[in-house]
Amino acid sequence: MASRDTQTLAHEGPAWGSRREMNPLETLMWRAESNPRMRSTVCGLELLDRAPDWDRLVAAHDWASRLVPRFRQRVVEPPLGLGTPTWVVDSDFDLGYHLRRMKIPAPGAWSELLEAAQQIGMTPFDRARSPWEAVLFEGLADGRAAYLLKLHHSTSDGMGGIQLLSMLHSRTREHNPHKPQRPEPEPEHPRALALLVEQAVRDVRAVPALARSASGVLSRLARPQRATREAWSYALSLRRVLADPEAPGSPLLKGRSMSWRYLALDVDFAGLRGASKAAGATLNDAYLAALLAALRRYHEQLGVPIEAAPIAIPISVRRDGDAAGGNQFTGARLPGPVGIADPVERMRAIGELVKEARAEPAINAMGLIAPALARLPGAAVADFMGSLTATNDLQASNVPGIREDVYLAGAKIERMYGFGPLPGCACMVTLVTHGETCCIGVNVDPAAVTDIDRFADCLRAGFEEVLALSANARPVELRV
């Protein structure tokens, strides 16, 4: 981990993950883990062209933990859960606990790498420590290696994660011995009462903003007819946003467990973009259309065809000027048009559904209700969050990645896959664009997807179906 401009970063101060307290959405994800099926662990797996120098890698992580203090912070809950979880510098921080190395047994196949990675992903964090781990996997075929970074979702969403990696990864293979080194952050020993006082101070500081908001409400009340129309329109939108998608859950995917299984595919970025342009759609439309094709093929092959499936996608609500890192997204649940066989029509259909979801006045309703939900006991939070995700057959995320060459302790990063959690859903798929490749990370619940090899083949066939619309697209590679 080495920055492209460490001198600038060292003087400006870290902006990534600088909030001291969790926002309401992060609080929900943290506390929902009272139900083990709602664990919110995110893993990034990078394929390296060679094994990096271990001492250099350790030094790079020490440097990164000083540059980004979040790596040295743990989460402290206020007494009785009466306030917001707070990030504090861990007085017992031990880099040796968070960073380790493993050797994949010969012949160093991808199947063994993914098995090791998913085992780490399924293992819960020690909540008394900073919620992250990093593992270097050595012994892959052709002298390659892999690097796994595991974070709790309350730390960051996908876009924030890419911001972090873009900041920390080097643009050169060579070591820079002159990059500035920050001192270690001072450990903190918070007291329960002090945390409650901090919470009270933050609440008081929020009063002016609430007053301005109230003033806006009062001004609208001066025009009661318009206010009534707006309120009614918002209420109807809220009902649509919170309702289950108009698609029954698949009878094949109804099983749920606490187990995860990882799959990975490489898809040609130019080919997927060309396919989307051929249909007058977006790259995200083409991506979702390929996943729906995979669901269609899987169900048809098992003799249970379906016309639609409940799916969910994140919608970023980041704005210019927002601090890097953290979580700034909301979710949209859609009736995925699985039964549309023509890929062009499917792309256009899913594109219209996404546009309608983004245009909903209440699309960020979670941002309004999350503060109240975050005050509930963990079990109640888990029940509510589970009700929004347990019926989803598929959750899919598309994260713009790093397009330029980047390096980790002298090793070039050839691929970068993201593996999201399974918060009660059957399947989570994440696309990260790295260079000229769409790196597809797939996390499935084996109790839902009982024939994983068949599902993997259907995923490859689904993307090839869409890529057929583009000239000269590279074949899809299923990492096995």
Buried (B, 14 or more C-beta within 10 A) or exposed (E): BBBBEBEEBBEEEBBBBBEEBBBBBBBBBBBBBBBEBBBBBBBBBBBBBBBBBEEBBBBBBBBBBBBBBBBBBBBBBBEEBEBBBBBBBBEEBEBEEBBEBBBBEEEBBBEBBBEBBBEBBBEEBEEEBBBBBBBBBBBBEEEBBBBBBBBBBBBBBBBBBBBBBBBBBBBEBEBEEEBBEBEEBEEBEBEBEEBBEBBEEEEEEEEEEEEEEEEEEEEBEEEEEEBEEEEEEBEEBBEBBBEBBEBBBBEBBEEBEEEBBBBBBBBBBBBBBBBBBBBEBBBBBBBBBBBBBBBBBBBBBBEEEBBBBBBBBBBEBBEEEEBBBBBBBBBBBBBBBBBBEEBBEBBBBBBEBBEEBEEBBBBBBBBEBBBEBBBBEBEBBBBBBBEBBBBBBBBBBBBEBBEEBBBBBBBBBBBBBBBBBBBBBBBBBBBBBBBEBBBBBBBBBEBBBBBBEBBBBBBBBBBBBBBEBBEEBBEBBBBE
